[in-house]
């Protein structure tokens, strides 16, 4: 009997030791997986809606403003109200430490040369990187070039061609996109794929809604975190399929919504995607 009890005790001990070893190994594997998870290397990103397609992207270390420096253009388009516009143009807090200004194209609901020029003049650090058309407009229509010329970087626009730049840790791939509508074919519309602190953001401007316009760039292989999509892309199944196939973003923020149609457009978009963010209220924010 004692031999049997001793044997059973040994078997029990071996079993318990085996269980402990399995738990240790599993715990180590779980820790390795957690460390290796790319999401752990990504900083939080706060997105603030400025107006129309204007957005401010903020991470712990960087700020990028896209299509946010414009004035009243037409009633159909949202624009920064006077108080906000004054702060943006004067580079007052919280807009006093913007690192990079990007402009998709020269339409007045995305850009105003005076607004851009004033911000560059009043900012201690902001740079403007944009198309030759925008650079030309700022040079022609903003009189005082003394303190801003060195802050402007011109990017060549060529359809279906990308240009890559690194602005002190802000990586931007400028996408030569065609503007929607044949009457605007002459406009240099730049899309932007922006990488900051591990996160990727896609901004299209008013790009033509065709696969041909995007396929060259293989954006669906870029692991895009947040895509700012003109709302009309998302109204039809064809457009929604294009967004999914060409971009595959983790999150979509619909932009360029007219103030008059804000409620109806939001309702329609959320019917197809309840999780979508639709920017309609100036200075509303979303954190990812």
Secondary structure as UniProt FT lines:
FT   HELIX           2..36
FT   HELIX           38..41
FT   STRAND          46..51
FT   TURN            52..53
FT   STRAND          54..58
FT   STRAND          63..66
FT   TURN            75..76
FT   HELIX           82..90
FT   TURN            93..94
FT   TURN            96..97
FT   STRAND          100..102
FT   TURN            108..110
FT   HELIX           113..122
FT   STRAND          127..131
FT   HELIX           132..141
FT   TURN            146..148
FT   HELIX           149..151
FT   STRAND          152..155
FT   TURN            159..160
FT   STRAND          162..167
FT   TURN            168..169
FT   STRAND          170..179
FT   HELIX           182..184
FT   TURN            185..186
FT   STRAND          188..196
FT   TURN            197..198
FT   STRAND          199..203
FT   HELIX           211..214
FT   HELIX           215..217
FT   HELIX           219..221
FT   STRAND          226..230
FT   HELIX           231..234
FT   HELIX           237..246
FT   STRAND          251..255
FT   HELIX           259..261
FT   HELIX           262..272
FT   TURN            274..275
FT   STRAND          277..278
FT   TURN            282..283
FT   STRAND          285..287
//
